[in-house]
Each structure stands twice: as structure tokens, then as C-alpha cells.
């Protein structure tokens, strides 16, 4: 059954068997992506978080082709953010920022998308845009500390250590 195949993929991934995990995930998605969309997206997220960009991208494409019609609302936004993460990790920053800006247009208060966009702008020499994204994300509950740390990193890159230290202290107070 699809749910069991996705669980098998998790087990393979825990044993660092990426190829076997991808095969199990893919088969699970092919057999029932629509019914197991959140689990399939979680599997792609796990692959991406482990730096398996190609495997995560392959799984995302399979999810889109197998369960595309049921991909809507929060699941579609999750798919888009994962697609952006994979694009960024694979070196396709232009595609990543295009997708992230689309997510931000749909939901301007999506802190995860704002943080990812800030990361893109930070890496690509646009600290003002990165700062704006981090500040906006920092106003959303649950992302205050992470946004402060990212802002501090921007300040360290521009050698403003005192200001960075102040932001890190604020982040420490918010989330030790």
C-alpha cells in the first residue's frame, strides 16, 4: 500500500540508503499520491533537508505528475516551497526566487518563504532585499529568533559586529 511504501522509504533513509528510499517513495507516490499527499511531501522535505537535491526533485516531479489535480491550497504551497528549496540547493537560484516570489504573492505572511527568499538575496549580493525579507519574517510568531540570527549574519558579512551582537542577544532572549 502507498502509506507502507512511504514508511519503508523513511526506514531506508534512516539507514542512509537514498536509492532504496527514493524507489520506495516513488512507488508509494505512483500508487496513491492523492491519498498520501502530506506524507509524500514530507518525504520530499526529508530528502531535501539531507541535501539529496536530485532525489527530492525527482520525487517532487513525481508528486506533481501523479497527484497534480489534488495539489491545492496548503499542499500546493508546500510543494512550491520544496521546489524552491531544491532549485536553490541545485544551483538554480533564478528559478528558486521566482517560485518564492509567487508564494509570497499568494501569502505575504509565509515566513518560511520569506526566510528562503532572504537567503537567496543574501547569497546573491542583495543585502537590502535580504534584510527586508528577514525583518518581515521576524514579525511573524515563531520566526522571530531565526530572523534575528539571519539579520545578524548579514551584519557580520558587512563587518558590523556590535550591531550583530545586539541582534544575537535579542534572538537568545526570544529562543535560548
Kinemage of the C-alpha trace (Angstrom):
@kinemage 1
@onewidth
@group {chain A} dominant
@subgroup {mainchain}
@vectorlist {calphas} color= white
{ca unk a 1} P 0.000 0.000 0.000
{ca unk a 2} L 1.178 3.571 -0.633
{ca unk a 3} L 1.377 4.534 3.054
{ca unk a 4} L 3.502 1.470 3.787
{ca unk a 5} L 5.829 2.241 0.884
{ca unk a 6} L 6.317 5.779 2.173
{ca unk a 7} L 7.098 4.372 5.622
{ca unk a 8} L 9.541 1.923 4.029
{ca unk a 9} L 11.201 4.897 2.317
{ca unk a 10} L 11.597 6.566 5.728
{ca unk a 11} L 13.232 3.433 7.101
{ca unk a 12} L 15.620 3.199 4.158
{ca unk a 13} L 16.510 6.853 4.537
{ca unk a 14} L 17.258 6.336 8.238
{ca unk a 15} L 19.727 3.661 7.133
{ca unk a 16} L 21.323 6.121 4.640
{ca unk a 17} L 20.087 4.087 1.660
{ca unk a 18} L 18.953 7.009 -0.519
{ca unk a 19} L 18.432 4.992 -3.687
{ca unk a 20} L 16.242 2.441 -1.951
{ca unk a 21} L 14.368 5.211 -0.149
{ca unk a 22} L 13.713 7.054 -3.407
{ca unk a 23} L 12.482 3.847 -5.053
{ca unk a 24} L 10.067 3.184 -2.181
{ca unk a 25} L 8.911 6.806 -2.072
{ca unk a 26} L 8.404 6.871 -5.851
{ca unk a 27} L 6.386 3.687 -5.871
{ca unk a 28} L 4.296 4.937 -2.966
{ca unk a 29} L 3.576 8.187 -4.794
{ca unk a 30} L 2.736 6.379 -8.047
{ca unk a 31} L 0.294 4.085 -6.260
{ca unk a 32} L -1.533 6.806 -4.368
{ca unk a 33} L -0.177 10.343 -4.301
{ca unk a 34} L -3.596 11.915 -3.908
{ca unk a 35} L -4.443 9.971 -0.750
{ca unk a 36} L -0.979 10.383 0.781
{ca unk a 37} L -0.055 13.882 -0.359
{ca unk a 38} L 1.107 15.222 3.042
{ca unk a 39} L 3.253 12.112 3.621
{ca unk a 40} L 4.705 12.289 0.114
{ca unk a 41} L 5.560 15.970 0.592
{ca unk a 42} L 7.135 15.158 3.952
{ca unk a 43} L 9.281 12.530 2.231
{ca unk a 44} L 10.465 15.099 -0.321
{ca unk a 45} L 11.171 17.528 2.514
{ca unk a 46} L 13.279 14.930 4.317
{ca unk a 47} L 15.290 14.262 1.161
{ca unk a 48} L 15.833 17.998 0.644
{ca unk a 49} L 16.856 18.545 4.260
{ca unk a 50} L 19.526 15.888 3.820
{ca unk a 51} L 20.909 17.566 0.722
{ca unk a 52} L 19.587 14.925 -1.684
{ca unk a 53} L 18.563 17.601 -4.175
{ca unk a 54} L 18.238 15.392 -7.239
{ca unk a 55} L 16.250 12.749 -5.389
{ca unk a 56} L 13.983 15.360 -3.807
{ca unk a 57} L 13.447 16.999 -7.195
{ca unk a 58} L 12.609 13.672 -8.798
{ca unk a 59} L 10.111 12.910 -6.058
{ca unk a 60} L 8.522 16.370 -6.339
{ca unk a 61} L 8.109 15.886 -10.082
{ca unk a 62} L 6.500 12.512 -9.477
{ca unk a 63} L 4.163 14.024 -6.881
{ca unk a 64} L 3.157 16.741 -9.362
{ca unk a 65} L 2.530 14.276 -12.180
{ca unk a 66} L 0.763 11.655 -10.038
{ca unk a 67} L -1.260 13.864 -7.732
{ca unk a 68} L -1.278 17.187 -9.530
{ca unk a 69} L -5.035 17.523 -9.597
{ca unk a 70} L -5.259 17.122 -5.817
{ca unk a 71} L -2.350 19.512 -5.252
{ca unk a 72} L -4.142 22.619 -3.959
{ca unk a 73} L -4.193 25.016 -1.044
{ca unk a 74} L -1.629 24.381 1.665
{ca unk a 75} L -0.290 21.287 -0.114
{ca unk a 76} L 0.391 23.293 -3.259
{ca unk a 77} L 2.199 25.986 -1.266
{ca unk a 78} L 4.273 23.289 0.474
{ca unk a 79} L 5.118 21.782 -2.935
{ca unk a 80} L 6.159 25.200 -4.259
{ca unk a 81} L 8.397 25.910 -1.260
{ca unk a 82} L 10.024 22.497 -1.565
{ca unk a 83} L 10.528 23.087 -5.284
{ca unk a 84} L 12.236 26.393 -4.449
{ca unk a 85} L 14.474 24.713 -1.843
{ca unk a 86} L 15.511 22.061 -4.346
{ca unk a 87} L 16.136 24.676 -7.046
{ca unk a 88} L 18.278 26.724 -4.660
{ca unk a 89} L 20.180 23.661 -3.473
{ca unk a 90} L 20.759 22.582 -7.070
{ca unk a 91} L 22.212 25.960 -8.006
{ca unk a 92} L 19.164 27.253 -9.883
{ca unk a 93} L 18.642 30.373 -7.809
{ca unk a 94} L 16.716 32.203 -10.524
{ca unk a 95} L 14.019 29.521 -10.523
{ca unk a 96} L 14.005 29.410 -6.719
{ca unk a 97} L 13.413 33.134 -6.278
{ca unk a 98} L 10.727 33.107 -8.973
{ca unk a 99} L 8.830 30.389 -7.081
{ca unk a 100} L 9.366 32.079 -3.707
{ca unk a 101} L 8.059 35.378 -5.001
{ca unk a 102} L 4.983 33.529 -6.298
{ca unk a 103} L 4.442 32.040 -2.836
{ca unk a 104} L 4.906 35.477 -1.234
{ca unk a 105} L 2.308 36.961 -3.590
{ca unk a 106} L -0.185 34.287 -2.597
{ca unk a 107} L 0.578 34.631 1.099
{ca unk a 108} L 2.663 37.650 2.105
{ca unk a 109} L 2.909 36.286 5.661
{ca unk a 110} L 4.520 32.963 4.757
{ca unk a 111} L 7.566 33.259 6.989
{ca unk a 112} L 9.312 30.200 5.570
{ca unk a 113} L 9.119 31.597 2.033
{ca unk a 114} L 10.313 34.987 3.271
{ca unk a 115} L 13.295 33.400 5.036
{ca unk a 116} L 14.211 31.366 1.941
{ca unk a 117} L 13.940 34.474 -0.246
{ca unk a 118} L 16.139 36.320 2.230
{ca unk a 119} L 18.709 33.531 1.986
{ca unk a 120} L 18.685 33.816 -1.797
{ca unk a 121} L 19.138 37.579 -1.755
{ca unk a 122} L 21.847 37.320 0.889
{ca unk a 123} L 23.848 34.842 -1.210
{ca unk a 124} L 23.436 36.941 -4.337
{ca unk a 125} L 24.751 40.263 -3.072
{ca unk a 126} L 21.443 41.966 -2.357
{ca unk a 127} L 21.608 42.541 1.414
{ca unk a 128} L 18.886 45.221 1.431
{ca unk a 129} L 16.320 42.840 -0.061
{ca unk a 130} L 17.500 40.081 2.272
{ca unk a 131} L 17.191 42.399 5.273
{ca unk a 132} L 13.637 43.353 4.288
{ca unk a 133} L 12.600 39.690 3.934
{ca unk a 134} L 14.152 38.772 7.291
{ca unk a 135} L 12.553 41.738 9.068
{ca unk a 136} L 9.155 40.836 7.640
{ca unk a 137} L 9.561 37.177 8.647
{ca unk a 138} L 10.684 38.278 12.109
{ca unk a 139} L 7.300 39.872 12.747
{ca unk a 140} L 5.579 36.516 12.350
{ca unk a 141} L 5.217 34.478 15.558
{ca unk a 142} L 7.589 31.540 15.733
{ca unk a 143} L 10.184 33.033 13.378
{ca unk a 144} L 11.452 35.942 15.464
{ca unk a 145} L 14.668 34.290 16.659
{ca unk a 146} L 15.604 32.756 13.311
{ca unk a 147} L 15.026 36.070 11.545
{ca unk a 148} L 17.195 37.909 14.084
{ca unk a 149} L 20.012 35.396 13.570
{ca unk a 150} L 19.805 35.818 9.791
{ca unk a 151} L 19.873 39.602 10.174
{ca unk a 152} L 22.914 39.278 12.422
{ca unk a 153} L 24.638 37.172 9.779
{ca unk a 154} L 24.051 39.954 7.261
{ca unk a 155} L 25.603 42.447 9.661
{ca unk a 156} L 28.617 40.202 10.245
{ca unk a 157} L 29.127 39.973 6.477
{ca unk a 158} L 29.269 43.781 6.375
{ca unk a 159} L 31.569 43.831 9.442
{ca unk a 160} L 29.061 45.485 11.777
{ca unk a 161} L 29.863 43.230 14.690
{ca unk a 162} L 28.408 45.338 17.511
{ca unk a 163} L 25.010 45.535 15.823
{ca unk a 164} L 25.130 41.814 15.039
{ca unk a 165} L 25.896 41.001 18.666
{ca unk a 166} L 22.894 43.041 19.795
{ca unk a 167} L 20.597 41.110 17.443
{ca unk a 168} L 22.035 37.792 18.594
{ca unk a 169} L 21.330 38.736 22.199
{ca unk a 170} L 17.728 39.551 21.260
{ca unk a 171} L 17.449 36.197 19.490
{ca unk a 172} L 18.833 34.461 22.580
{ca unk a 173} L 16.150 36.090 24.720
{ca unk a 174} L 13.409 35.002 22.326
{ca unk a 175} L 14.680 31.437 21.943
{ca unk a 176} L 17.565 30.209 24.026
